Amino acid sequence: MDKDSILITTDGPIGIISLNNPEKKNAVTNQMLKEIDHVLQQMEESGIRAVVLTGAGDRIFCSGYDVTTFSGALSDLEEAAAGGEKTDYLRLTLRRIQNIGMPVIAMINGHCIGAGVDISLACDFRYAAAGVRFQVPPARLGIIYNPDGIRRAINILGLARAKELFFLGESVSAEAALAMGFLNGVHPMEKLAEHTMGIARTLAENAPLSLRGMKKVFRYCLEHQGLSREREAEVEQLIIDAMRSEDAAEALKAFSERRKPQFKGR
């Protein structure tokens, strides 16, 4: 396991996890996701009261899922859908963030794209630096977003704003993300860490059983939105079909050639 795929520090009762993939602009891989999941579990067991999740450096929070692992991710998804042993690590880790007992804060210190948005949505609070931009690009990549992420977006943004973000695939500013309800606050880069750590310290000083219980109640209040087993299987197949499509292959080719993709609907 690559110990440098994430950076881990603590500040008293606060755990800080930094995505650390500078060569790929902090794009996440299955290895990183597995490590985040493991570290979060360790932090909860060790009595950490609040977690701050951020990106190493000061330009990119997360540029999305590492597209160079696309074929491997498709194979894993197909095997998992068929009842095999492969795991959807993005879904597993985001559910860990959402369900873990202590509050998790996304400190978005750089541009936030694709899986970075999904990671942020799974957190309890989101604070961003002024000037960063957000984008959910599956419609421009010929793929379909996972239902957990779409549900989180609907809950936080509302249906109209969520569709706007997902269907258009356009980049939006931090200020626009704040206005649509995605963010809790926007701060100058030089003030972002100070503000975020202040929120984390306040959370760490509050009653942990109260926070744990309320986080669970909030989750329970939204659980009726879950998909049936049949719908879940249908959605998994839709995602697989899209990932195997000619359009998805064209999107990856266009990305590598730095041009606009030409989609044909097949």
Phi and psi in degrees as GROMACS dihedral restraints (atoms count N, CA, C in turn):
[ dihedral_restraints ]
;  ai    aj    ak    al  type     phi  dphi    fc
    3     4     5     6     1   -78.1    20    10
    4     5     6     7     1   106.0    20    10
    6     7     8     9     1   -68.5    20    10
    7     8     9    10     1   -18.2    20    10
    9    10    11    12     1   -90.2    20    10
   10    11    12    13     1     0.5    20    10
   12    13    14    15     1   -67.3    20    10
   13    14    15    16     1   -25.6    20    10
   15    16    17    18     1  -136.1    20    10
   16    17    18    19     1   152.6    20    10
   18    19    20    21     1  -107.9    20    10
   19    20    21    22     1   135.4    20    10
   21    22    23    24     1  -123.8    20    10
   22    23    24    25     1   124.7    20    10
   24    25    26    27     1  -136.5    20    10
   25    26    27    28     1   166.4    20    10
   27    28    29    30     1  -132.1    20    10
   28    29    30    31     1   151.1    20    10
   30    31    32    33     1  -132.1    20    10
   31    32    33    34     1    88.0    20    10
   33    34    35    36     1    63.3    20    10
   34    35    36    37     1  -124.3    20    10
   36    37    38    39     1   -85.0    20    10
   37    38    39    40     1    10.6    20    10
   39    40    41    42     1  -108.3    20    10
   40    41    42    43     1   127.4    20    10
   42    43    44    45     1   -97.9    20    10
   43    44    45    46     1   138.7    20    10
   45    46    47    48     1  -122.9    20    10
   46    47    48    49     1   122.7    20    10
   48    49    50    51     1  -117.5    20    10
   49    50    51    52     1   124.7    20    10
   51    52    53    54     1  -115.9    20    10
   52    53    54    55     1   126.2    20    10
   54    55    56    57     1   -64.6    20    10
   55    56    57    58     1   132.2    20    10
   57    58    59    60     1  -137.0    20    10
   58    59    60    61     1    81.0    20    10
   60    61    62    63     1  -136.0    20    10
   61    62    63    64     1    65.4    20    10
   63    64    65    66     1   -59.8    20    10
   64    65    66    67     1   -32.2    20    10
   66    67    68    69     1   -66.8    20    10
   67    68    69    70     1   -25.0    20    10
   69    70    71    72     1  -115.5    20    10
   70    71    72    73     1    25.1    20    10
   72    73    74    75     1    55.7    20    10
   73    74    75    76     1    43.1    20    10
   75    76    77    78     1    60.7    20    10
   76    77    78    79     1    28.6    20    10
   78    79    80    81     1   -64.2    20    10
   79    80    81    82     1   142.7    20    10
   81    82    83    84     1   -90.4    20    10
   82    83    84    85     1   146.7    20    10
   84    85    86    87     1  -122.5    20    10
   85    86    87    88     1   168.6    20    10
   87    88    89    90     1   -58.2    20    10
   88    89    90    91     1   -37.3    20    10
   90    91    92    93     1   -61.5    20    10
   91    92    93    94     1   -44.6    20    10
   93    94    95    96     1   -63.8    20    10
   94    95    96    97     1   -42.6    20    10
   96    97    98    99     1   -64.3    20    10
   97    98    99   100     1   -41.2    20    10
   99   100   101   102     1   -61.2    20    10
  100   101   102   103     1   -41.4    20    10
  102   103   104   105     1   -67.5    20    10
  103   104   105   106     1   -41.9    20    10
  105   106   107   108     1   -60.2    20    10
  106   107   108   109     1   -46.1    20    10
  108   109   110   111     1   -58.4    20    10
  109   110   111   112     1   -44.7    20    10
  111   112   113   114     1   -64.9    20    10
  112   113   114   115     1   -44.0    20    10
  114   115   116   117     1   -67.4    20    10
  115   116   117   118     1   -40.2    20    10
  117   118   119   120     1   -59.8    20    10
  118   119   120   121     1   -42.1    20    10
  120   121   122   123     1   -62.6    20    10
  121   122   123   124     1   -42.3    20    10
  123   124   125   126     1   -63.4    20    10
  124   125   126   127     1   -42.1    20    10
  126   127   128   129     1   -63.0    20    10
  127   128   129   130     1   -42.3    20    10
  129   130   131   132     1   -62.8    20    10
  130   131   132   133     1   -42.0    20    10
  132   133   134   135     1   -69.6    20    10
  133   134   135   136     1   -25.9    20    10
  135   136   137   138     1   -88.6    20    10
  136   137   138   139     1    -3.5    20    10
  138   139   140   141     1    92.9    20    10
  139   140   141   142     1    13.7    20    10
  141   142   143   144     1   -59.6    20    10
  142   143   144   145     1   136.6    20    10
  144   145   146   147     1   -95.6    20    10
  145   146   147   148     1   -24.5    20    10
  147   148   149   150     1  -154.4    20    10
  148   149   150   151     1   151.5    20    10
  150   151   152   153     1  -125.8    20    10
  151   152   153   154     1   136.0    20    10
  153   154   155   156     1  -110.7    20    10
  154   155   156   157     1   126.2    20    10
  156   157   158   159     1  -112.1    20    10
  157   158   159   160     1   124.6    20    10
  159   160   161   162     1  -145.0    20    10
  160   161   162   163     1  -175.3    20    10
  162   163   164   165     1  -111.8    20    10
  163   164   165   166     1   142.1    20    10
  165   166   167   168     1   -66.2    20    10
  166   167   168   169     1   144.3    20    10
  168   169   170   171     1    84.4    20    10
  169   170   171   172     1  -168.4    20    10
  171   172   173   174     1  -137.0    20    10
  172   173   174   175     1    24.3    20    10
  174   175   176   177     1  -118.6    20    10
  175   176   177   178     1   -37.6    20    10
  177   178   179   180     1  -129.9    20    10
  178   179   180   181     1   122.2    20    10
  180   181   182   183     1   -72.2    20    10
  181   182   183   184     1   -55.8    20    10
  183   184   185   186     1  -162.8    20    10
  184   185   186   187     1   128.8    20    10
  186   187   188   189     1   -91.1    20    10
  187   188   189   190     1     9.1    20    10
  189   190   191   192     1   111.1    20    10
  190   191   192   193     1  -162.2    20    10
  192   193   194   195     1   -83.7    20    10
  193   194   195   196     1   138.0    20    10
  195   196   197   198     1   -62.0    20    10
  196   197   198   199     1   108.8    20    10
  198   199   200   201     1   -65.9    20    10
  199   200   201   202     1   -19.9    20    10
  201   202   203   204     1   -71.0    20    10
  202   203   204   205     1   -13.5    20    10
  204   205   206   207     1  -102.5    20    10
  205   206   207   208     1    14.8    20    10
  207   208   209   210     1   -56.0    20    10
  208   209   210   211     1   -49.0    20    10
  210   211   212   213     1   -64.0    20    10
  211   212   213   214     1   -37.7    20    10
  213   214   215   216     1   -66.6    20    10
  214   215   216   217     1   -39.0    20    10
  216   217   218   219     1   -64.3    20    10
  217   218   219   220     1   -38.8    20    10
  219   220   221   222     1   -63.8    20    10
  220   221   222   223     1   -44.1    20    10
  222   223   224   225     1   -61.1    20    10
  223   224   225   226     1   -43.2    20    10
  225   226   227   228     1   -62.4    20    10
  226   227   228   229     1   -43.1    20    10
  228   229   230   231     1   -65.2    20    10
  229   230   231   232     1   -41.2    20    10
  231   232   233   234     1   -64.4    20    10
  232   233   234   235     1   -41.8    20    10
  234   235   236   237     1   -68.3    20    10
  235   236   237   238     1   -40.3    20    10
  237   238   239   240     1   -64.1    20    10
  238   239   240   241     1   -41.1    20    10
  240   241   242   243     1   -64.9    20    10
  241   242   243   244     1   -29.5    20    10
  243   244   245   246     1   -86.1    20    10
  244   245   246   247     1     5.9    20    10
  246   247   248   249     1    86.4    20    10
  247   248   249   250     1    17.1    20    10
  249   250   251   252     1   -80.7    20    10
  250   251   252   253     1  -166.7    20    10
  252   253   254   255     1   -93.3    20    10
  253   254   255   256     1    -9.2    20    10
  255   256   257   258     1   -66.3    20    10
  256   257   258   259     1   152.6    20    10
  258   259   260   261     1  -121.2    20    10
  259   260   261   262     1   141.3    20    10
  261   262   263   264     1   -84.6    20    10
  262   263   264   265     1    92.7    20    10
  264   265   266   267     1   -68.8    20    10
  265   266   267   268     1   -30.6    20    10
  267   268   269   270     1   -64.2    20    10
  268   269   270   271     1   -48.3    20    10
  270   271   272   273     1   -62.3    20    10
  271   272   273   274     1   -43.1    20    10
  273   274   275   276     1   -60.6    20    10
  274   275   276   277     1   -46.2    20    10
  276   277   278   279     1   -70.3    20    10
  277   278   279   280     1   -39.9    20    10
  279   280   281   282     1   -67.4    20    10
  280   281   282   283     1   -34.4    20    10
  282   283   284   285     1   -67.5    20    10
  283   284   285   286     1   -33.6    20    10
  285   286   287   288     1   -62.8    20    10
  286   287   288   289     1   -46.2    20    10
  288   289   290   291     1   -59.5    20    10
  289   290   291   292     1   -44.3    20    10
  291   292   293   294     1   -70.8    20    10
  292   293   294   295     1   -35.0    20    10
  294   295   296   297     1   -99.7    20    10
  295   296   297   298     1   -12.1    20    10
  297   298   299   300     1   -63.6    20    10
  298   299   300   301     1   152.0    20    10
  300   301   302   303     1   -69.8    20    10
  301   302   303   304     1   -27.1    20    10
  303   304   305   306     1   -99.2    20    10
  304   305   306   307     1   156.0    20    10
  306   307   308   309     1   -65.8    20    10
  307   308   309   310     1   145.0    20    10
  309   310   311   312     1  -122.2    20    10
  310   311   312   313     1   129.3    20    10
  312   313   314   315     1  -112.9    20    10
  313   314   315   316     1   129.5    20    10
  315   316   317   318     1   -88.8    20    10
  316   317   318   319     1   116.2    20    10
  318   319   320   321     1  -100.1    20    10
  319   320   321   322     1    98.7    20    10
  321   322   323   324     1   -91.4    20    10
  322   323   324   325     1    93.3    20    10
  324   325   326   327     1   -98.4    20    10
  325   326   327   328     1    17.6    20    10
  327   328   329   330     1  -173.6    20    10
  328   329   330   331     1  -178.4    20    10
  330   331   332   333     1   -57.6    20    10
  331   332   333   334     1   146.7    20    10
  333   334   335   336     1  -132.7    20    10
  334   335   336   337     1   113.1    20    10
  336   337   338   339     1  -131.0    20    10
  337   338   339   340     1   142.6    20    10
  339   340   341   342     1    54.0    20    10
  340   341   342   343     1  -115.1    20    10
  342   343   344   345     1   -59.8    20    10
  343   344   345   346     1   -26.0    20    10
  345   346   347   348     1   -63.5    20    10
  346   347   348   349     1   -39.8    20    10
  348   349   350   351     1   -64.1    20    10
  349   350   351   352     1   -43.1    20    10
  351   352   353   354     1   -61.9    20    10
  352   353   354   355     1   -43.7    20    10
  354   355   356   357     1   -59.6    20    10
  355   356   357   358     1   -44.2    20    10
  357   358   359   360     1   -62.5    20    10
  358   359   360   361     1   -42.7    20    10
  360   361   362   363     1   -63.2    20    10
  361   362   363   364     1   -30.5    20    10
  363   364   365   366     1   -73.3    20    10
  364   365   366   367     1   -20.0    20    10
  366   367   368   369     1   -76.2    20    10
  367   368   369   370     1   163.2    20    10
  369   370   371   372     1   -81.9    20    10
  370   371   372   373     1   -29.6    20    10
  372   373   374   375     1  -137.1    20    10
  373   374   375   376     1   150.0    20    10
  375   376   377   378     1  -137.0    20    10
  376   377   378   379     1   118.2    20    10
  378   379   380   381     1  -123.3    20    10
  379   380   381   382     1   134.4    20    10
  381   382   383   384     1  -126.2    20    10
  382   383   384   385     1   156.2    20    10
  384   385   386   387     1   -80.6    20    10
  385   386   387   388     1   143.2    20    10
  387   388   389   390     1   -59.0    20    10
  388   389   390   391     1   138.7    20    10
  390   391   392   393     1    97.7    20    10
  391   392   393   394     1   -16.1    20    10
  393   394   395   396     1   -76.5    20    10
  394   395   396   397     1   159.5    20    10
  396   397   398   399     1  -127.7    20    10
  397   398   399   400     1   154.8    20    10
  399   400   401   402     1  -124.0    20    10
  400   401   402   403     1   143.1    20    10
  402   403   404   405     1  -155.2    20    10
  403   404   405   406     1   137.6    20    10
  405   406   407   408     1  -117.5    20    10
  406   407   408   409     1   102.6    20    10
  408   409   410   411     1  -100.6    20    10
  409   410   411   412     1    17.3    20    10
  411   412   413   414     1   -58.0    20    10
  412   413   414   415     1   -35.6    20    10
  414   415   416   417     1   -65.6    20    10
  415   416   417   418     1   -21.7    20    10
  417   418   419   420     1   -94.0    20    10
  418   419   420   421     1    -6.0    20    10
  420   421   422   423     1  -111.2    20    10
  421   422   423   424     1    -2.0    20    10
  423   424   425   426     1    74.0    20    10
  424   425   426   427     1    24.2    20    10
  426   427   428   429     1  -123.6    20    10
  427   428   429   430     1   172.2    20    10
  429   430   431   432     1  -116.2    20    10
  430   431   432   433     1   134.3    20    10
  432   433   434   435     1   -73.7    20    10
  433   434   435   436     1   153.5    20    10
  435   436   437   438     1   -70.8    20    10
  436   437   438   439     1   147.6    20    10
  438   439   440   441     1   -65.0    20    10
  439   440   441   442     1   -31.6    20    10
  441   442   443   444     1   -61.0    20    10
  442   443   444   445     1   -45.0    20    10
  444   445   446   447     1   -66.0    20    10
  445   446   447   448     1   -39.7    20    10
  447   448   449   450     1   -64.3    20    10
  448   449   450   451     1   -41.6    20    10
  450   451   452   453     1   -63.5    20    10
  451   452   453   454     1   -42.3    20    10
  453   454   455   456     1   -62.1    20    10
  454   455   456   457     1   -41.3    20    10
  456   457   458   459     1   -63.8    20    10
  457   458   459   460     1   -42.2    20    10
  459   460   461   462     1   -62.4    20    10
  460   461   462   463     1   -43.5    20    10
  462   463   464   465     1   -62.7    20    10
  463   464   465   466     1   -36.6    20    10
  465   466   467   468     1   -89.5    20    10
  466   467   468   469     1   -40.6    20    10
  468   469   470   471     1   -97.8    20    10
  469   470   471   472     1   -24.3    20    10
  471   472   473   474     1    91.8    20    10
  472   473   474   475     1   158.9    20    10
  474   475   476   477     1   -62.7    20    10
  475   476   477   478     1   -45.9    20    10
  477   478   479   480     1   -64.2    20    10
  478   479   480   481     1   -46.3    20    10
  480   481   482   483     1   -68.0    20    10
  481   482   483   484     1   -38.5    20    10
  483   484   485   486     1   -62.9    20    10
  484   485   486   487     1   -44.3    20    10
  486   487   488   489     1   -63.3    20    10
  487   488   489   490     1   -39.7    20    10
  489   490   491   492     1   -60.2    20    10
  490   491   492   493     1   -44.2    20    10
  492   493   494   495     1   -67.7    20    10
  493   494   495   496     1   -42.7    20    10
  495   496   497   498     1   -81.9    20    10
  496   497   498   499     1   -43.5    20    10
  498   499   500   501     1   -73.9    20    10
  499   500   501   502     1   -39.9    20    10
  501   502   503   504     1   -78.5    20    10
  502   503   504   505     1   -35.0    20    10
  504   505   506   507     1    67.7    20    10
  505   506   507   508     1    21.1    20    10
  507   508   509   510     1   -88.8    20    10
  508   509   510   511     1   153.9    20    10
  510   511   512   513     1   -76.0    20    10
  511   512   513   514     1   134.8    20    10
  513   514   515   516     1  -123.4    20    10
  514   515   516   517     1   150.6    20    10
  516   517   518   519     1   -77.8    20    10
  517   518   519   520     1   164.2    20    10
  519   520   521   522     1   -60.3    20    10
  520   521   522   523     1   -38.2    20    10
  522   523   524   525     1   -65.1    20    10
  523   524   525   526     1   -39.8    20    10
  525   526   527   528     1   -68.4    20    10
  526   527   528   529     1   -38.2    20    10
  528   529   530   531     1   -64.6    20    10
  529   530   531   532     1   -34.9    20    10
  531   532   533   534     1   -66.4    20    10
  532   533   534   535     1   -43.5    20    10
  534   535   536   537     1   -64.9    20    10
  535   536   537   538     1   -33.5    20    10
  537   538   539   540     1   -85.1    20    10
  538   539   540   541     1    -0.2    20    10
  540   541   542   543     1    92.7    20    10
  541   542   543   544     1     4.1    20    10
  543   544   545   546     1   -69.3    20    10
  544   545   546   547     1   -40.3    20    10
  546   547   548   549     1  -105.3    20    10
  547   548   549   550     1   151.7    20    10
  549   550   551   552     1   -85.1    20    10
  550   551   552   553     1   -24.6    20    10
  552   553   554   555     1  -172.0    20    10
  553   554   555   556     1   156.0    20    10
  555   556   557   558     1  -125.3    20    10
  556   557   558   559     1   132.8    20    10
  558   559   560   561     1  -137.7    20    10
  559   560   561   562     1   153.0    20    10
  561   562   563   564     1   -55.4    20    10
  562   563   564   565     1   145.9    20    10
  564   565   566   567     1   -51.5    20    10
  565   566   567   568     1   -42.3    20    10
  567   568   569   570     1   -69.9    20    10
  568   569   570   571     1   -13.8    20    10
  570   571   572   573     1  -107.3    20    10
  571   572   573   574     1    -8.5    20    10
  573   574   575   576     1   -62.0    20    10
  574   575   576   577     1   -50.2    20    10
  576   577   578   579     1   -62.9    20    10
  577   578   579   580     1   -41.2    20    10
  579   580   581   582     1   -60.3    20    10
  580   581   582   583     1   -46.2    20    10
  582   583   584   585     1   -66.9    20    10
  583   584   585   586     1   -46.9    20    10
  585   586   587   588     1   -63.0    20    10
  586   587   588   589     1   -43.2    20    10
  588   589   590   591     1   -67.5    20    10
  589   590   591   592     1   -30.3    20    10
  591   592   593   594     1   -64.6    20    10
  592   593   594   595     1   -42.6    20    10
  594   595   596   597     1   -62.6    20    10
  595   596   597   598     1   -43.3    20    10
  597   598   599   600     1   -61.8    20    10
  598   599   600   601     1   -40.5    20    10
  600   601   602   603     1   -66.4    20    10
  601   602   603   604     1   -39.3    20    10
  603   604   605   606     1   -61.5    20    10
  604   605   606   607     1   -44.7    20    10
  606   607   608   609     1   -62.4    20    10
  607   608   609   610     1   -41.5    20    10
  609   610   611   612     1   -66.5    20    10
  610   611   612   613     1   -24.4    20    10
  612   613   614   615     1   -84.6    20    10
  613   614   615   616     1   -17.4    20    10
  615   616   617   618     1   -77.6    20    10
  616   617   618   619     1   165.1    20    10
  618   619   620   621     1   -65.7    20    10
  619   620   621   622     1   117.5    20    10
  621   622   623   624     1   -63.1    20    10
  622   623   624   625     1   -35.2    20    10
  624   625   626   627     1   -67.3    20    10
  625   626   627   628     1   -35.9    20    10
  627   628   629   630     1   -65.3    20    10
  628   629   630   631     1   -47.4    20    10
  630   631   632   633     1   -63.9    20    10
  631   632   633   634     1   -43.5    20    10
  633   634   635   636     1   -60.7    20    10
  634   635   636   637     1   -45.0    20    10
  636   637   638   639     1   -65.7    20    10
  637   638   639   640     1   -43.8    20    10
  639   640   641   642     1   -67.3    20    10
  640   641   642   643     1   -36.9    20    10
  642   643   644   645     1   -61.9    20    10
  643   644   645   646     1   -38.8    20    10
  645   646   647   648     1   -68.3    20    10
  646   647   648   649     1   -41.1    20    10
  648   649   650   651     1   -63.8    20    10
  649   650   651   652     1   -43.3    20    10
  651   652   653   654     1   -56.7    20    10
  652   653   654   655     1   -42.4    20    10
  654   655   656   657     1   -65.9    20    10
  655   656   657   658     1   -43.0    20    10
  657   658   659   660     1   -61.0    20    10
  658   659   660   661     1   -36.3    20    10
  660   661   662   663     1   -65.4    20    10
  661   662   663   664     1   -19.9    20    10
  663   664   665   666     1  -105.5    20    10
  664   665   666   667     1    -4.1    20    10
  666   667   668   669     1   -67.7    20    10
  667   668   669   670     1   -22.0    20    10
  669   670   671   672     1   -64.7    20    10
  670   671   672   673     1   -12.1    20    10
  672   673   674   675     1   -83.2    20    10
  673   674   675   676     1    -1.8    20    10
  675   676   677   678     1   -64.4    20    10
  676   677   678   679     1   154.2    20    10
  678   679   680   681     1   -85.0    20    10
  679   680   681   682     1   150.2    20    10
  681   682   683   684     1   -68.3    20    10
  682   683   684   685     1   165.5    20    10
  684   685   686   687     1   -60.7    20    10
  685   686   687   688     1   -37.8    20    10
  687   688   689   690     1   -67.5    20    10
  688   689   690   691     1   -43.6    20    10
  690   691   692   693     1   -66.1    20    10
  691   692   693   694     1   -37.7    20    10
  693   694   695   696     1   -59.1    20    10
  694   695   696   697     1   -45.1    20    10
  696   697   698   699     1   -64.5    20    10
  697   698   699   700     1   -39.5    20    10
  699   700   701   702     1   -63.5    20    10
  700   701   702   703     1   -43.1    20    10
  702   703   704   705     1   -65.0    20    10
  703   704   705   706     1   -42.5    20    10
  705   706   707   708     1   -58.0    20    10
  706   707   708   709     1   -40.0    20    10
  708   709   710   711     1   -69.3    20    10
  709   710   711   712     1   -38.3    20    10
  711   712   713   714     1   -59.8    20    10
  712   713   714   715     1   -42.8    20    10
  714   715   716   717     1   -63.7    20    10
  715   716   717   718     1   -44.9    20    10
  717   718   719   720     1   -63.0    20    10
  718   719   720   721     1   -45.0    20    10
  720   721   722   723     1   -60.4    20    10
  721   722   723   724     1   -41.7    20    10
  723   724   725   726     1   -66.0    20    10
  724   725   726   727     1   -42.1    20    10
  726   727   728   729     1   -66.1    20    10
  727   728   729   730     1   -26.8    20    10
  729   730   731   732     1   -91.8    20    10
  730   731   732   733     1    -0.7    20    10
  732   733   734   735     1   -75.2    20    10
  733   734   735   736     1   162.4    20    10
  735   736   737   738     1   -63.8    20    10
  736   737   738   739     1   -35.0    20    10
  738   739   740   741     1   -63.0    20    10
  739   740   741   742     1   -41.1    20    10
  741   742   743   744     1   -64.6    20    10
  742   743   744   745     1   -41.7    20    10
  744   745   746   747     1   -63.4    20    10
  745   746   747   748     1   -40.2    20    10
  747   748   749   750     1   -63.8    20    10
  748   749   750   751     1   -39.4    20    10
  750   751   752   753     1   -63.2    20    10
  751   752   753   754     1   -43.1    20    10
  753   754   755   756     1   -65.7    20    10
  754   755   756   757     1   -40.7    20    10
  756   757   758   759     1   -64.3    20    10
  757   758   759   760     1   -43.3    20    10
  759   760   761   762     1   -64.3    20    10
  760   761   762   763     1   -37.4    20    10
  762   763   764   765     1   -61.0    20    10
  763   764   765   766     1   -46.1    20    10
  765   766   767   768     1   -69.1    20    10
  766   767   768   769     1   -28.4    20    10
  768   769   770   771     1   -93.6    20    10
  769   770   771   772     1     2.6    20    10
  771   772   773   774     1    55.3    20    10
  772   773   774   775     1    50.6    20    10
  774   775   776   777     1  -138.4    20    10
  775   776   777   778     1   169.9    20    10
  777   778   779   780     1   -79.3    20    10
  778   779   780   781     1   131.9    20    10
  780   781   782   783     1   -70.1    20    10
  781   782   783   784     1   152.9    20    10
  783   784   785   786     1  -113.4    20    10
  784   785   786   787     1    99.0    20    10
  786   787   788   789     1   -84.1    20    10
  787   788   789   790     1   143.1    20    10
  789   790   791   792     1  -120.0    20    10
  790   791   792   793     1     0.1    20    10
  792   793   794   795     1    73.4    20    10
  793   794   795   796     1    30.7    20    10
